[in-house]
Amino acid sequence: MWNDARVLVYVLSAADTAATFEVCAATAPLTGNDHTVVVPEDHSPVTGAVVHVWADVQARLPQRAFDQRLGSAPDLLGRVAAATITPTGSFPPIAGDLDPRREELARLEDDLATVASARWQSEVPVRLRDLISGIRPSSLAKATGLEPGDADQVLDGRRELTPAQIDSVARTFNVPAPAVAAAASPVIDDEVVALFDQPARTRKLRTRAAASRRTVPEEMYAVALPLMQQAARTTGHEDRNWEALIDDALSD
């Protein structure tokens, strides 16, 4: 799962150290296509449900997107691999746009695509220094009411602007407010972001996100950004034990 996309999958190949897993889509309702493998209830990894594995609807998903392991079905792998090529006959082919399974297939493909592209943070195409030529901490501080040191953190992607500050910058420098908001978005260092891909940390982020009603990436920002801000104010940034700092923050 990732944000609003949630999909049941059967994992085709996985390793504990792998960043991504090969999967195919699965559903519990009675539906499928001509390449679907039906897993009866007494062999199903989902308690009390028959599972339908859509063998030819495949994707490669990042480990960070996996939420819950429901069970193990290693004996199913050979059947799924065969069904990828040879129709199983469990269901007829999807006939056309009026076939109700067409909508289910589209939903599965859309959700897989969303989860496959799961990222902790979006790429920022233009930073504030590039959007507003010649902007300095002192001029940004004057426009926002921030201290120059805090304004410098904003320019370095270490501090957020409030909606009122974004509007003030837009008026002062005559640029669209949405462009200011995008360019001033905080950026977490890649090496710090990568530490959240550890499964135990991802699970804690999901729990926190559910409690705070934020998305998982938003919760990652809420944890990591204060740490980055603290590092920016002090020396020895590169010598910090980021794993310990993150674990301490997640345990709060």
Residue, then its C-alpha position, 0 to 999 in steps of 0.5 A: m500500500w502507498n497513500d490511497a493505493r492498496v493492493l493484495v499481491y503474491v510475491l514471485s521473488a524476494a530477498d531480505t536485502a532486495a530493494t524491490f520485489e516482483v509480484c502479481a496482483a491478487t483479489a479475494p472477491l470471486t473474479g479473475n481473467d483467463h490467467t488467474v490461479v484460484v487458491p482454495e480456502d484451505h490453502s489460502p494465505v488469507t484466512g477464511a478467503v479464496v484468493h485469485v492470483w492474476a498471474d499475468v498482472q505483474a509489477r516490481l514494487p519497492q520494499r517500502a510499500f509492503d504493509q502486512r505479510l498475510g502468509s506463505a504459499p511456496d507451492l503456488l509459485g510453479r502454478v503461477a509461473a505456468a499461468t503467466i504463459t498458459p491460460t488456466g481456464s478458471f475464468p473466461p478471457i475478459a471479452g471487452d469494455l462491457d465486461p465488469r472485470r475490465e474495471e477490476l483489471a484497470r483498478l489493479e493496474d492503476d494501484l500497482a502503478t501507484v505503489a510501484s512509483a512509491r517515493w519518500q519525497s517528490e523531486v523538487p524541480v526548482r529551488l527557491r534560489d533558482l526561482i527568485s534570482g539573487i534572493r539572499p537570506s536577508s531579503l527572504a528574512k525581510a519578506t517573511g519575518l524570519e531570522p536570517g539564519d532561519a531564512d538561510q535554512v529555508l533556502d537550503g531546503r531545511r525549513e518550511l514556510t508557513p502559508a502566510q510566509i509563502d504568500s508574503v514571498a509571492r507578493t514581495f518578489n512577484v512570483p506565483a504562490p504555488a511556485v514558491a510553495a513548491a520551490a520552498s519544499p523541504v528536502i531530506d538528504d538522500e542518505v537519511v531517506a534511505l534509512f527509512d526503507q528498513p521494514a521495522r522503521t516503515r511499520k512504525l511510520r505507518t502506525r504513526a501516520a494512521a494516528s496522525r492522519r498523515t500519509v506515510p511520506e508526510e510522517m517521514y517528513a515529520v520525523a526527519l525534518p526536525l533532525m535535519q534542522q538540528a543538524a543544520r544548526t550544529t557542526g558535525h553533520e556528517d558524523r551523526n548517527w542518523e540511524a540512532l536519531i531516527d530510531d529515537a524519534l520513532s520511539d517518541 
